Structure formats: structure tokens, C-alpha cells
Amino acid sequence: MTDIYSGKTGSMFKKIKPDKWRHFEVGILMGLILQFFSWKIFTDNFWLSVAISAIIVIAVSYGFELFSKITGKGTYDFIDAVASVIGGIIGIALTLPFQL
């Protein structure tokens, strides 16, 4: 496959660093767990459970990166938070067919 931006052959997924994949995978797990518990707590309001799960995923993902920046423990990278949020949204979406 040819990369449309550089004209080089290769998969765009191979260019994503392993660290970003880990954040993505943790985001999926976080989204699954949060949506499951949110669904159990807010049984009468489906959209509220989705919104609360998404807000928590965003807050935890960026909060972790912000903590790294403030304390100097770890490396602050906004794209790590983005990868976690994308994974979290996918994790939330994976639970939805079971809740409808």
C-alpha cells in the first residue's frame, strides 16, 4: 500500500509508536469498565451513562498527562491523552449493543 502523503509504501498503522498503542489499549479497557458501571448505576438514563463515561475518560486521560507534566514524573505528551480518549470512546461503543 502506498502512503498518499509521502508516496512511500507501508502501513500508516506501523508508524504509530508502541507507547501510543498502549495508551489506546488502556483507553479501551477504561471505556469498557466505566460504561459498564455507569450503565449499572444509571439504568433509567442511557445517554446520561454514556455522557458520564465519556467525561470521565477524557478527564482521566488528560489528567494523567497533566499530572506527569506538573510532577515531572513521566513524560507529558498530549497525543498520549488523545490516544487514550480515542480508545475510551471505542471501549464505550463496544458496550452499547448490549445495553440497547
FILUMDREN-183094 format. One line per field, with one value per residue (C-alpha): x, y, z. Coordinates in steps of 0.05 Angstrom, whole numbers, always signed. Each point is the difference from the previous one (the first is absolute). Layout:
FILUMDREN-183094
X [X; ...] .
Y [Y; ...] .
Z [Z; ...] .
end
This chain:
FILUMDREN-183094
X [+0; +26; -2; -38; +40; +71; -8; +35; -25; -22; -57; -17; -13; +72; +20; -37; +48; -11; -11; -60; -29; +6; -38; -52; -8; -5; -52; -42; +3; -17; -59; -27; +4; -27; -58; -18; -3; -33; -53; -13; -5; -43; -45; -57; +40; +42; +28; +20; +41; +35; +14; +27; +45; +27; +13; +37; +42; +19; +15; +42; +38; +19; +7; +52; +41; -8; +23; +63; +13; -10; +39; +54; -14; -7; -3; -56; -27; -69; -4; +2; -63; -32; +17; -31; -63; -8; +8; -49; -53; +9; -5; -65; -26; +16; -48; -58; -30; -9; -36; -51] .
Y [+0; +69; +56; +58; +53; -24; -47; -54; -71; -23; +0; +64; -42; -22; +72; +7; -8; -60; +49; +30; -70; -14; +63; -19; -70; +27; +49; -57; -37; +64; +15; -71; +0; +70; -10; -67; +31; +64; -42; -38; +64; +39; -55; +48; +50; -31; +66; +25; -63; +9; +74; -12; -56; +44; +59; -45; -31; +70; +25; -60; -2; +73; +2; -55; +39; +65; -37; -22; +72; +31; -51; -15; -74; -29; +36; +48; -13; +26; -53; -54; +30; +3; -74; -18; +40; -33; -68; +19; +21; -66; -37; +36; -16; -74; -5; +37; -59; -37; +58; +16] .
Z [+0; -17; +50; -33; +37; -12; -59; +41; +7; +69; +48; +37; +62; +2; +9; +65; +59; +48; +57; -35; -12; +76; +16; -52; +30; +71; -25; -29; +67; +38; -46; +7; +76; +9; -47; +33; +70; -25; -34; +64; +41; -49; -25; -17; -40; -56; -28; +69; +11; -67; +14; +69; -25; -56; +47; +49; -57; -24; +71; +20; -66; +1; +75; -2; -51; +39; +63; -38; -21; +69; +40; -51; +9; -69; -66; -17; -70; -20; -55; +54; +29; -70; -11; +68; -16; -68; +32; +55; -50; -36; +66; +16; -70; +9; +59; -33; -40; +66; +32; -54] .
end
